[in-house]
Amino acid sequence: MLVNFSGIFIFGFLLRILLALYASYNPHILLGIASNDAMGFVELGKQFANNFTFAEFKNQIELNILYNVILGIIFKILYPSQVIGNLFSVFIWAHSFYLIYSILIYLKLSKNSISYGLLYFSLSPCIIIFTSITLRDCIILYFLINFLFFLLRFNDQKKITDFIFFSFFLFLIYYTHYNFFYLFLIFTVLFTLTIFMFIYIRINLSILILSLLTILLLLNLFDLEFIFQSINSFQKGSLHYTTVGRANYLDNFYKIDNLFSSIFYVIRNYFYFLFEPSFLNLEKINFFDFTVIIEKLIKIILMVIFIFYILNYKKNISFSHLILVIILAIDTSWSIGTYNWGTAFRHQVTSLGFLPFVIAIIYEKKYLANLLNE
């Protein structure tokens, strides 16, 4: 029997409080991991707090930087400082912990299953770091968990207030990072359709692939030039020689001019996003990178087990499928515009935050034990 839920929460909360305070005065304790970006968000939040007008609010919203507005409001109410910004992230984590706990209770899982899931959410190095400093990835994760919480409540109780709330959190994600929002919606629909076809139409894998290729051929008839040019322009800016450093796993421009080259681009970036850094490029990694490698490997192993569990035991659309779709859609969305493993590790906090559900379900169903005993 693990420690109780309160013990897990208190330990994770105090750990983050200490890191938040220490990193506020010693940002380099995190070895430069997003330190500049975190301090940059605080400075922008301070600017909004000092120019607290409706015109500036509208300007920030139009620039798709809602996170600056939120920080500015917190700074206006309390005090503009890195300490307050970091502590705000910690309290966001605390409420996220409660929401995950509530969802796991709603699923009627055992106490041990819930404990293992929450233990991961408390002790994951990635989640510890990025829920203790001022980065918008943390708040996007928070919005996503709220979206899931109210979506489940709406599905259960059919209350219009829950529909309004989960729609509201999607609205917040849009104004926090609209590129991520659009890509997340697109990939959520694509992965959901794929799973739906695989389960309900009862087609085999070859027919499924053929059906998907047919859909892609039909899509290729539309004028997608604007999308291709947008991705190419983004690549040129992100892969400029001044932005390429030690942590880059991609540094060459890949021209996208049709649907199939864009598919190759997405698949290539997705696998780099998941697997880099790896032991294949030891000359480029430092000591901290081993933490990144290990945490990513744990995630990949858990996801492989989870997928096998779904394929073997789930015959209808379920909560497990929803979590799988969310994680795949999050990682695929971020991977399109990510070219180095430092940024990839930071972005993955938004999908790692859903692994407590994966861990709890795998443990509850004893799938790994059954798999090893077969």
N, C-alpha and C positions, 0 to 999 in steps of 0.2 A: 504494500500500500504506500503510495506516495504521500508527501506532505499535503496538507489541505490546500484548497484553492486560495485562501487568504494568505497562507505562507508563500505560495508561488508569486502572488501579486505583490506582496510587500517587498520580497527580495528583489524582484524585477524593478519595482518602482524606486526603491532606495538606490539600486545600482545606477539607474538612469539619472536620478537627482545628482549623485556624486559626479558622474561623467559630465552632465550638463554644466554644473558649476565649474568643474576643473577645466573643461574645454572652453568655457567663456573667457578665462584668463590665460589659458595656455592652448590656443588652437592647434599648435603643431604637435600636441600629444597624439593626435590622430594621424600623424605622419603625412599631413597634407591632404587627407581624404576629404574632398569637398570643403575644406576649410575656407577657401576664398569665396566659393559660391555661397556658403552659409553666412559669412560676414557680409557679402554683397546684398543678400536678401534683407538682412537687418538694416543696412544703410538705406535701402529703398523704402523699408517700412518706416524708418525715422523721417525720411523726407515727406512721406504721406502724412505722418502724424503732425509734422510742422506746417503742412499746407493742407489742413483738414477741411476741404471744401467739396461741394457737390460736383463742381467742374473737374476737380482733380480726381475725384472718385470715378466719374464717367470716363475720364482719360485713361486711368489705370485699367478699368474694365475693358475698354476698347483695345487696349494693348495686350489683353489676355494675361494679366498678372494679378489675379484675384488674391494670390497668396500675400503679395505686398500690402494689399488693402487690409486683409485680416490682421497681419502683423502690425500695421499702422494703427488699427483700432485698438488692439491690445496695448500698444505703446501709449496711445492717447489716454486710455483708462488707467493704466498702471504707471509704467516708466519706460522710456525708450533705451533699451540696453540689450546686449547679447545674452545676458543672464535671463532676462524676462522671456526673450525669444526662445531660448533653449528649454526653459521650464515649461513654456506653452506646448512645445513638442512632446515633452514628457507627459503632460496632462492629456494630450491627444492620444498618446499610447495607452494611458490608463483607461480612458473611456472605450478605446478599441478593445482592450482586454475584456471589459465588461460585456461588450456587444458579442464578442466571440464566445465568451462563456454562456451568454444567454441563448445564442444559436445552438451551441452544443447541447445545452439543457433541453431546448425545444426538440432536438433530434432524439431525445430519450436515450442518450449514450450512457455507459457506465461511468462511475466516478473516476476509475483509473484511466479510461480512454480520454476523458476530458482533461484529466491532470497531465497526461503526456502531451496533448495538444497545446495546452496553456504553458507547459514548461518550455516547449520550443519557442513559443511566442515571447517568453520572458528572457531566454538565454541565447537565442540566435545572435551571433556577433553582428551580422548585418543589421538586424532589427534594433539591436541595442544602440549601435552607432547612429543610425539615421532617424531614430526616434528621440535622440538626445540633442540634436542640433537643428538649425533652422533651414530645412530644405523642403521644397514643395512635394517631393516624393512621399514624405510622411503623411501629408495632409490628403494627397490623392488616395493613398491606402485607406485613410480614415473615411473618406467619402465613399469609397468602394464598399467597405465593410458596412457602413450605414445603408447603402443601397441594397446590399444583400439582406440585411436585417429587416428592413421595411418591405422588401419584395416578398420574403417568406411570410411575414405577418399578413400582408395583403392576400397572398395565396391561401392563407389559412382562414382569415376572418372576413375578407372581402370588404374592408372598411375603406371608404373613399379617402380618409385622412392618411392612411398608409400609402395609398397610391400617390397622393400629393407629395408625401415625404420622399419616397424613393425617386420620383420624378425630379424633385427639388435637388437631391444629391447628384443626379446626373447633370442637372443644370450647373451645379457648382463645379463639377469636373470639367465641363465645357469651358467655363470662364477661368479655370486654373491652368488648363493646357489643352486648347482646342484641337491641336494636331493629334494628341493622344486620344482625345474623346472620339474623333471621327474614325480613327483607325481601330480603336477598341470596339466600336459599334459594328464596323464592317466585319472584323474577324470574329466577333461574337456570333453574328448572323451566319457566317460561312461555316464555322465549327459546329454550330447548332444544327444547321441543315445537314451537314455530313453525318452527325450522330443520329439525327432523325431518320435519314435514309438507311443507315446501317441497321438500326433497330427495328423500325416499324415496317419498312418495305421488304425486309427479310431478303435483301439481295446479297450476293456474295461479293468478295473484295474486287474481283476483276470487273464486274458490272458496275460497282460503285465508282471505280476509277474511270471507267468508260463514260459514265454519266457526268462525272465532274469535268472530264476533258471536253465533252459536248457543250457543257455550260460555258467553259472557258472560250471555246471557239465562237459561241454566240456573243459572248461579251466582247470578243475581239472585233466584232463588226461595228461597235460603237466608237466614237471619237474620244479616245482617252489621252490625247496628246498633252493636254493641260496637266494631267496627273504625272505623266512621264517627265515633262519639263520641270515640274515642281521638285520631284525627287532628284533629278540631275542637278538642278541649281543648288539644292540643299547639300548634295555630295560635294560640289565644288567649293562651297563655303566651309564645310566641316573638314574636308581633307586637304585644305590649303597647307602648304609645307610648314607654315608658322604654327599650325595647330597639331601637327603630328609629333608624338612623343614616345617614350618608352612603352607605355601601356597600350599603344595602338595595335590592334590585330588586323586592321585594314588601313591601307594608306594609298591605294590606287583607285582612281575614278573608274566606275563601271557604267558605261552608257546604257540607258534604258530607252528603247525606242519601240517596243511592242509588248503585248501582254505576256508572252512567254519569257522574254528577258527579264521582265519585272518579277515573274514567279521565281525564276532562278535567283534573282537578287534577294528576294524575301527569304527563301529557303537557306541560301548561303549565310545571310546575316543572322538568321535565327540560330543556326548551329554555332556560329562564332560567338554570338551573344551568350549562349548557354555554356559553352565548353572552355572559353578563354578566360584567364590564362590556363595553360595546361603544362604538364611535365615535359611536353615536347619542345618547349622554348625556355629551358632553365636559365639560359644566359640573360634573359630579359626580366626575370622575376626577382623580387626581393623577399625578405622574410615574411612581411605582412601578406604578400600575395598567396602564400601557402594557406592562410586562413580562407582567402577567397576560393582557392581551388577546392579545399575540403568542404566548405559549405555548399558550393555548387554541385560537387559530386553527391553529397547527401541529398540535395534536392532532386537531382536526376534519378538517383536510385529509388527514392520515394515515389517519384512520378511514374517510373517504369512499373513498380509494384502496383501502384494505384490503377494504372491503365489495364494491366493484366487482370486485376480484381474486377474491374468494370466489364471487361470482355467476357470473363468467365461466369460472373454471377448476376449481372444486371440485364434483364430482358425488357425493361421499360425505362423511360426517362425518369431520372431520380435526382435527388440532391447531389449525389456523387457526380453525375454528368454535368450539372450546373457548375460545380467547383472546377471540374476538368476544363470546361469551356472558358471559364473566367481566367484561369491560370494561363492557358494557351493563348488566349486573346491578349492578355496583358503583355506577355513576353514577346509575342510576335509584333505587337504594336510598337513597343520600345525598340526592338531590334532593328527596325527599318532605318532609324536615324542615329544608331549608336555604332561607334567605330573603335572604341577602346574599352578595356575591361574595367577600368576605374568607374567610368560612367555606367557601364553595364551592371556592375555590382550595386551601384546606388539605385538604379532603376528597378533592379530585381527585388528591392524591399517591397514593392507593391504586389508582387506575386508570392514572395516568401511569406507575406502576412496571411495568405490563405492556406499555407501548409499545415497549420494546426488542425484544420478540418480533415486533410488527407491523413495525417498521423492518427487522429482519433478514430477515423473510420477503419483504417487498416488494422489498428490494434483491437477495436471492437469486434471486427469480423474474424480476427485471428487468421487473416489470410496468409501472412508471411509464415507463421508456424505451420499452417496446413500445406503451404507450398514446399517448405523444407522437408516435411514428413512424407511427401508423395514419392 
